Amino acid sequence: MDNKILEIFIPGPAGRLEAKYYKSKKSTSPIALVLQPHPQYGGTMNNKVVVETFHTFMENY
């Protein structure tokens, strides 16, 4: 697998969940799950806290 971010969709009882997946080539890389704020209150995957958290993990893994 190339080192790229994949967009995936996970089916759920209330509809599908949108997700992004990144698999490192390093076998010792940590795992992180970053969740967005609730969408009914304006939360999106592009929330600045979510994006900054992702970039911080990518810079330090």
C-alpha positions as CSV (number, residue, x, y, z in Angstrom):
1,M,0.0,0.0,0.0
2,D,1.3,3.5,-0.9
3,N,1.6,6.0,1.9
4,K,-1.5,8.0,1.1
5,I,-4.7,9.0,2.8
6,L,-7.7,6.9,1.7
7,E,-11.3,8.1,2.0
8,I,-13.5,5.3,3.2
9,F,-17.2,4.9,4.2
10,I,-18.4,2.8,7.0
11,P,-22.1,1.7,6.9
12,G,-24.0,2.4,10.1
13,P,-27.6,2.2,11.4
14,A,-28.2,5.9,11.0
15,G,-26.3,6.2,7.6
16,R,-22.7,5.9,6.5
17,L,-19.8,7.4,8.3
18,E,-17.1,9.1,6.3
19,A,-13.5,8.4,7.4
20,K,-10.0,8.9,6.3
21,Y,-7.4,6.2,6.7
22,Y,-3.6,6.4,6.7
23,K,-1.4,3.3,7.0
24,S,2.2,4.0,7.8
25,K,5.0,1.8,6.4
26,K,6.5,1.6,9.8
27,S,5.4,-1.5,11.7
28,T,5.9,0.2,15.1
29,S,3.8,3.3,14.3
30,P,1.2,4.3,17.0
31,I,-2.5,4.2,16.3
32,A,-4.7,7.2,16.7
33,L,-8.5,7.7,16.2
34,V,-9.5,11.3,15.8
35,L,-13.2,12.0,15.9
36,Q,-15.0,15.1,14.7
37,P,-17.4,17.2,16.8
38,H,-21.1,16.2,16.5
39,P,-22.4,17.1,13.0
40,Q,-25.7,18.3,14.3
41,Y,-23.8,21.1,16.0
42,G,-21.7,22.0,13.0
43,G,-18.9,19.5,13.3
44,T,-17.1,18.3,10.2
45,M,-14.0,16.4,9.3
46,N,-12.5,19.7,8.3
47,N,-12.8,21.1,11.9
48,K,-9.5,23.0,12.6
49,V,-8.9,21.1,15.8
50,V,-9.3,17.7,14.0
51,V,-7.1,18.8,11.2
52,E,-4.4,20.2,13.5
53,T,-4.4,17.0,15.6
54,F,-4.0,14.9,12.5
55,H,-1.1,17.0,11.3
56,T,0.6,16.9,14.7
57,F,0.4,13.1,14.7
58,M,1.8,13.0,11.2
59,E,4.8,15.2,12.1
60,N,5.7,13.2,15.2
61,Y,5.1,9.5,14.3
